Amino acid sequence: MTVIEVGLIVALMASGGSETDTLARDTVFAAAMITCNGVVGLCLVASTLRRRTATFNAEGTATAFATVVTLATLCLVLPTFTTSSPGPTFSATQLAFAGVASVTTYALFVFVQTVRHRDFFVPPDLPQGAENAHAAPPSNRTAFVSLAALLVSLVAVIGLAKVESPAIEDAVDAVGAPQSAVGVAIALLVLLPETLAAYRNARRDRLQTSFNLAYGSAVASIGLTIPAVALASIWLHGSLVLGLTTTQITLLVLTAGVGALTILPGRATLQEGGLHLVIFGAFLLLAVNP
C-alpha cells in the first residue's frame, strides 16, 4: 500500500509544479481521515446492525490509534507552527528527525503488534492461547513465493501509477475541485482493498480484524510515506509542505477526541459508527468545497 502511495505521490510531484508541494500532506492526511473515520465508521455500522453492540480489544486498538495520532501530530501538525523555515514546512534537520521518528515508531508498533503483545490484537471473546487466535505462520516456500509475487506486482503497480497519474489530475480538474482533492483521490484508490477487507470482516463479526486493518493502514501510510517522500524531496524540485491548514487540524483534533471515546470502553454502538461517518462526510465535503 505504501509503495503504491509513494509511487503516485512522487510521479505527480515530479511532473507537476508548485501546485504539488502539498500533495504528500494531503494524501497522508486523507489516508488518516479515511481509515480513522470512513473505514472505522463503516465497520462499526456493519457490526452494530448485526449485534447491536460491537466489542473489540481496547488495549490493542488504543495502541494503534495512539500511534496514528502521534505520527499525525509530529509529521503534519508541528510543521504549521515551526519557525525555522518559512511556511508550514520543516527545516532539513526537523524533516530528518520526523523521518527517523516515523520509521522508528512504525517499527515499534509492528513489533508490539506481531511479537510482544499479539494477544492485544485478537478479539476479546477468544480465550488466551486459543488455537484460532493467531493465524498459523506460512512455510518458507510460501513466504518466498509470496515475496516474489509481491515484488513483481509492485513494479507493475508503480508503472501503472506513473501512466495513470495525469488522468487523476484531469478528473479532479473536470469536477472543479481544488488541487488538494488529488491527494484524497490517491488515498481513496490506495485504501480501497483494505476498506473492502475491513468491511467483510466486520460483517463476519470480526471487528477487531477490521480495526487492525484500518489503524494499521493509517500507521503505515504516515510512518512510511513521510520518510520516503522526505528522501525523494532531495532530488525533486519545489518545497515539501507538510503542515496542515486550520480546517484540517480541526478535523484531526475532532477525530482524535471521538476516536478515543469510541475505543477506550472496548465496545461501541451504532451512534459511534454514525459519528465517525459524519466526520468523514465533513472531510470529503471540505476537500472538494473548502
VOGU-3710 file (C-alpha; in Angstrom, 3 decimals, decimal comma):
1> mtvievgliv> 0,000/0,000/0,000  2,726/2,435/0,979  4,793/1,722/-2,144  1,762/2,427/-4,333  1,019/5,620/-2,419  4,603/6,876/-2,606  4,793/5,946/-6,296  1,719/8,025/-7,093  2,889/10,983/-4,995  6,394/11,057/-6,470
11> almasggset> 5,075/10,632/-10,031  2,721/13,585/-9,626  5,275/15,763/-7,830  7,905/15,068/-10,492  5,562/16,051/-13,315  3,863/18,952/-11,538  4,961/22,351/-10,366  4,436/24,269/-7,167  0,816/23,071/-7,070  2,048/19,640/-5,948
21> dtlardtvfa> 4,042/20,931/-2,947  1,209/19,899/-0,608  0,396/16,597/-2,326  2,182/14,391/0,212  0,493/16,195/3,101  -2,953/15,991/1,528  -2,577/12,301/0,669  -1,320/11,231/4,089  -3,938/13,311/5,886  -6,647/11,885/3,638
31> aamitcngvv> -5,444/8,351/4,409  -5,716/9,048/8,141  -9,218/10,502/7,818  -10,417/7,721/5,533  -9,193/4,950/7,818  -9,948/6,507/11,228  -13,380/7,789/10,248  -14,586/6,273/6,991  -13,408/2,685/7,428  -13,903/2,602/11,217
41> glclvastlr> -17,362/4,154/10,943  -18,418/1,803/8,151  -17,227/-1,249/10,095  -18,933/-0,126/13,297  -22,221/0,376/11,473  -21,920/-3,006/9,737  -21,156/-4,735/13,038  -23,735/-2,982/15,241  -26,542/-3,546/12,764  -25,992/-7,272/13,327
51> rrtatfnaeg> -25,032/-7,453/17,004  -26,414/-4,122/18,381  -23,227/-3,647/20,443  -19,805/-4,174/18,882  -16,987/-5,442/21,096  -13,255/-5,291/20,461  -9,938/-5,361/22,294  -9,457/-1,878/23,743  -5,748/-2,397/24,589  -4,585/-3,176/21,070
61> tatafatvvt> -6,963/-0,785/19,334  -5,972/2,081/21,641  -2,294/1,344/20,986  -2,824/1,527/17,231  -4,914/4,701/17,435  -2,429/6,416/19,757  0,301/5,628/17,223  -1,750/7,201/14,422  -2,402/10,370/16,437  1,253/10,680/17,468
71> latlclvlpt> 2,535/10,277/13,912  -0,050/12,697/12,520  0,839/15,327/15,113  4,616/15,011/14,676  4,568/14,951/10,871  1,538/17,041/9,910  0,659/19,421/12,754  4,062/20,566/14,012  5,247/21,959/10,622  2,430/24,507/10,810
81> fttsspgptf> 3,910/26,001/13,986  7,678/25,681/13,478  9,663/28,844/12,714  12,999/27,560/11,402  11,786/27,563/7,793  9,217/29,744/6,016  5,669/28,497/5,700  4,231/25,244/7,024  7,428/23,315/6,340  10,201/21,578/8,249
91> satqlafagv> 13,843/22,595/8,135  16,270/19,930/6,929  17,097/18,885/10,497  13,457/18,791/11,536  12,488/16,802/8,456  15,256/14,285/9,140  14,043/13,870/12,723  10,429/13,427/11,563  11,514/10,759/9,085  13,582/8,806/11,607
101> asvttyalfv> 10,914/9,148/14,302  8,228/7,931/11,884  10,163/4,823/10,845  11,092/4,053/14,440  7,513/4,447/15,643  6,225/2,248/12,838  8,810/-0,462/13,568  7,955/-0,359/17,278  4,253/-0,717/16,502  4,847/-3,708/14,225
111> fvqtvrhrdf> 6,985/-5,346/16,931  4,321/-4,813/19,589  1,516/-5,992/17,314  3,210/-9,104/15,948  5,612/-10,176/18,715  5,434/-8,557/22,149  1,669/-8,171/22,640  -0,021/-10,164/19,900  -2,910/-11,075/22,209  -3,922/-7,402/22,381
121> fvppdlpqga> -4,882/-7,515/18,706  -7,225/-10,514/18,690  -10,966/-10,496/19,507  -11,600/-10,192/23,255  -14,001/-13,156/23,368  -11,266/-15,634/22,388  -9,614/-17,392/25,353  -5,910/-16,857/25,946  -3,864/-19,387/23,978  -6,769/-20,382/21,739
131> enahaappsn> -5,601/-22,145/18,611  -7,630/-19,905/16,328  -6,464/-16,686/17,987  -3,495/-16,276/15,663  -3,022/-17,411/12,113  -0,524/-20,203/11,594  2,802/-18,972/10,148  3,326/-19,825/6,463  6,010/-22,212/5,277  9,326/-20,820/4,000
141> rtafvslaal> 8,429/-21,761/0,428  5,080/-19,993/0,630  6,715/-16,922/2,135  9,371/-16,669/-0,614  6,828/-17,222/-3,401  4,571/-14,558/-1,900  7,504/-12,140/-1,602  8,480/-12,649/-5,246  4,887/-12,172/-6,410  4,613/-9,040/-4,273
151> lvslvavigl> 7,751/-7,500/-5,802  6,545/-8,217/-9,344  3,143/-6,737/-8,536  4,683/-3,623/-7,003  6,766/-2,958/-10,106  3,653/-3,287/-12,262  1,593/-1,048/-9,999  4,238/1,680/-9,847  4,433/1,672/-13,644  0,651/1,881/-13,832
161> akvespaied> 0,648/4,716/-11,321  3,024/6,742/-13,471  0,813/6,203/-16,526  -2,461/6,974/-14,742  -1,326/9,916/-12,607  -2,219/12,552/-15,273  -5,712/11,068/-15,501  -6,231/11,615/-11,770  -5,328/15,291/-12,076  -7,570/15,701/-15,122
171> avdavgapqs> -10,510/14,104/-13,291  -10,084/16,466/-10,331  -9,928/19,478/-12,663  -13,006/18,255/-14,523  -15,196/18,381/-11,397  -13,804/21,774/-10,398  -12,226/20,532/-7,179  -9,087/22,161/-5,706  -5,646/20,620/-6,168  -5,771/19,197/-2,638
181> avgvaiallv> -8,501/16,812/-3,803  -5,844/14,929/-5,799  -4,427/13,644/-2,519  -7,887/12,473/-1,461  -8,332/10,631/-4,758  -4,964/8,894/-4,350  -5,758/7,847/-0,776  -9,211/6,532/-1,744  -7,675/4,489/-4,544  -4,855/3,071/-2,434
191> llpetlaayr> -7,064/2,205/0,559  -9,846/0,524/-1,410  -8,566/-3,061/-0,853  -8,153/-2,504/2,910  -11,614/-0,942/3,091  -13,251/-3,927/1,413  -11,351/-6,391/3,611  -12,226/-4,486/6,782  -15,923/-4,312/5,847  -16,100/-8,029/5,099
201> narrdrlqts> -14,545/-8,867/8,456  -16,979/-6,571/10,244  -19,890/-8,342/8,552  -18,489/-11,632/9,867  -18,360/-10,328/13,453  -14,571/-9,925/13,339  -14,453/-6,234/14,205  -11,010/-6,468/15,814  -9,558/-7,594/12,496  -11,298/-4,652/10,815
211> fnlaygsava> -9,746/-2,232/13,298  -6,323/-3,831/12,829  -6,616/-3,247/9,085  -7,894/0,313/9,417  -5,480/1,671/12,000  -2,595/-0,417/10,675  -3,083/1,163/7,248  -3,059/4,638/8,792  0,141/3,904/10,732  1,842/2,592/7,594
221> sigltipava> 0,633/5,496/5,477  2,085/8,142/7,777  5,012/6,223/9,241  6,439/5,081/5,907  5,195/7,612/3,361  6,580/10,690/5,105  10,174/9,312/5,329  10,021/8,083/1,725  8,766/11,412/0,412  11,325/13,241/2,554
231> lasiwlhgsl> 14,098/11,281/0,836  12,537/11,866/-2,584  12,367/15,621/-1,917  16,176/15,726/-2,128  16,040/15,458/-5,915  12,505/16,759/-6,508  12,008/20,431/-7,309  9,995/22,659/-5,005  9,401/22,595/-1,276  7,745/19,864/0,757
241> vlgltttqit> 4,780/21,411/2,558  3,640/19,110/5,379  1,837/21,464/7,777  -1,941/21,098/7,879  -4,336/24,001/7,447  -6,536/25,221/10,283  -9,522/23,314/8,910  -7,537/20,097/8,638  -6,161/20,438/12,173  -9,701/20,942/13,461
251> llvltagvga> -10,847/17,736/11,777  -7,828/15,860/13,130  -8,473/17,037/16,709  -12,148/16,075/16,392  -11,140/12,651/15,062  -8,695/12,125/17,942  -11,302/13,023/20,566  -14,175/10,990/19,131  -11,853/8,084/18,311  -10,546/7,916/21,873
261> ltilpgratl> -14,079/7,945/23,324  -15,084/5,197/20,884  -12,130/2,916/21,622  -11,479/3,168/25,356  -14,663/1,393/26,565  -13,895/-1,643/24,401  -17,363/-1,652/22,903  -19,409/0,682/20,727  -22,905/1,190/19,372  -24,435/2,446/16,160
271> qegglhlvif> -24,099/6,003/17,476  -20,280/5,904/17,468  -20,263/4,492/13,948  -22,558/7,282/12,804  -20,367/9,946/14,404  -17,289/8,737/12,561  -19,159/8,666/9,251  -20,411/12,237/9,825  -16,834/13,405/10,410  -15,757/11,549/7,277
281> gaflllavnp> -18,558/13,215/5,305  -17,414/16,633/6,540  -13,867/15,815/5,462  -14,975/14,853/1,940  -17,158/17,967/1,610  -14,395/20,304/2,737  -11,862/18,585/0,497  -13,978/19,322/-2,589  -15,512/22,580/-1,363  -13,053/24,134/1,143
//
